[in-house]
Amino acid sequence: MKTIKQVLLVTLFSAAIYQAAATPIISDDKPWSFIQLGIVPDAVALVPSNIPVLGINAEFFCGTQKKVGILNFQPIVGISDVVKGVSVQGVGLNSEMVGFQLGAVNFQNYFCGLDLAVVTGARENHGCQIGVVNLSGQSAPAMDGVTTEPPSANGVQIGLVNSTTNGFQFGLFNYNAESVIPFTILFNYSSR
């Protein structure tokens, strides 16, 4: 009975997020896949990296799937344009991440959701970053060669060392370039 409840819960969760994840991932006139299993991008993989995956993406060494929706598993290195859903990446380098992300080091240009990692970075943070070191705004590295100033976003950072140009921070050392007092301990905030 417990197994049936778990399967139903996963099914309901997948059905609920399907529409939210599907819209930016797939289009009517382009091919897409429910599953991707890969070891080496485009060499030892079920589908090419430019085919969107809406379902399960599992790339065990280095993953370069361009668009992924629902579940992304890249335990060593993952490089993607768009990830929507749940993502587990050792080192994650994404242009856009929306959802829950777990990893050792995660960097993206646009982030909305919950990011748990040792080091997190997002040029535009609309979510919650929890890690030892959290970077957002101008202090985060730009992915895809983006060098323009990041747009205003009021995310939350929780960690030992936090650096941002806007948003809430809770941690031992906080730097917020736009705050009245840029360097603080325990808490800092600014909105530009």
N, C-alpha and C positions, 0 to 999 in steps of 0.2 A: 504493500500500500504506500509506503514511504517513497519508493522508487517512482511509482505512478504520479504522485504529487510533485516530485522533482521534475519529471519530464513535462508535466503540464505547466509548471512554473516557467521552465525554460522556453516552452512553446509560446506561452503568453507574452513573455518578455521579448522574444524574437518577433512576434507578430506586431507588438506595440512599436518597436523601434524600426521595423522594416520600412515603413513609409518615410520616416525621418531620414533614414540612412540612404534609401534608394534614390530619392529625387536627385541629389547632386552626383551620385555615383554612376548611375546608368541612364541611358537615353534609349528611346524606342528604336532608333535606326542603327544602333551600334551593337556588336556582340558583347556579351558579358558572361561571367562564370559564377556558379555557386561555390566552387571550391578551387583552391590553389594549393598544391603541395610542391615545394621546391627545395633544392639544395643549392644550386648555382643559378642565378637569374638568367632566364632565356636559354640556358644550356641543358640543365637537368631540372625541368619544371613541367607541370601539366599544361599551363597556358602561358603565353608571352606576358611580359610585365606591363605592356600597354593595354591589355584587356582588363577592364574593371572587374573586381571580385565583390560580389554581394553575398556574403555567407561567411565561409571560413578561409582565411589566408594563413597558411603555415609554411614559412620559409625558414629552414633550420640553421643556415649559416649566414648568408647575406641576402636580404630581401630588398627588391627594388620595385615592388608592385606599385603602379602609379596611383590607383584609386581603390580603396578598400572600405567596405561597409560591414558592420556587425561584429566580427571577431578577427583581430589581426595578431598573429603570433610570430615574432621574429626575435628569438632569444639572444642572438649575437649582435647583428647590425640590421637596422631597417631604415630605408630611405624611401619616402612616399610623398606624393603631392597632396593627397586628401585621405584622411583616415577618419571615419565616423563610426563610433561604437566603442568597443572594448579593445585596448591594444596593450600587448606585452612585448616590449622591445628592450634588449640589452642596452644598445645605444640607438636611440631613435632620432632621426633627422627628418622632420616633416614640414611641409609648407603650411598645412592646415590640419589641426587635430581637434575634433569635437567628441567629447565623451570621457571615458575613464582610461588613464594611461598609467602603466606600471613599468618601471625600468631602472637601470643604473644611471644613465645620462639621457635626458630628453630635451631636444631643442626644436622649436617650431616658430614660424612667423606669426600664425594666428592660433590661439588656444582658447577653448571654452570647455570647462568641465573640471575634473579632478585629476591632478598629476602627482603621482607618488614616485619619487626617485631620489637618489643621492644628490644629483645636480639637475635642476630644472631650468629651462630658459624659454621665454616666449616674448617676441617683439611686441605682440598685442595680446595681453592677458585679460580674458574675461572670466576666468575661473579661479580655482584655488590650487596653488602650488605648495606642496609639502615636501620638504627635503632638507638636507644639510645646508646646501647652497641653492638659493633661488634668485634667478635673474629675470627681469622683464623690462620692457621699454627700451631705452637707449643702451642699457647695460647688457642686454641679451645679444648674442651674435645673430647676424642676419643670415637667414637661409636663402638660397637661390640668388645670391648677389644683390639682395634688396638693400639699398643704402639710404633710402629716404627716412625721414624721421617717422617713428611709429605713431599711429593714431592714438588718441586718448582712450584708455581702457582702465577701469577700476577693478582690478583683480585683487585677490588676497594671497599673501605669502606667509607661510608658517615654517620657520626653520632656524638654524643657528645664525646664518649670514644671509641677509636679504638685501637686494639692490633693485630699485625701480625708479621710474620717473613719475609714477602715480599709483594710487591704490592704498590698501591697508597692509601693514606689516606687523607680524608678531614674531619676535626672535631675540637672540642675544645681541646681535649687531645689525642695525638697520640703516640703510642709506637710501634716502629719497631725495633726488635732486630738486624737486619742485616743492618740497616741504619748507615750512618756516624755519625749522631746525633740521638740516639735512641728515646729520648723524645722530642717532638715538639708540638707547638700549630698551629692550622689551616691546616697545610699540612705536609706530610712526604712521602718518597718513598725509596724503595730499591728493588734490583733484585739480587737474589743469584743464 
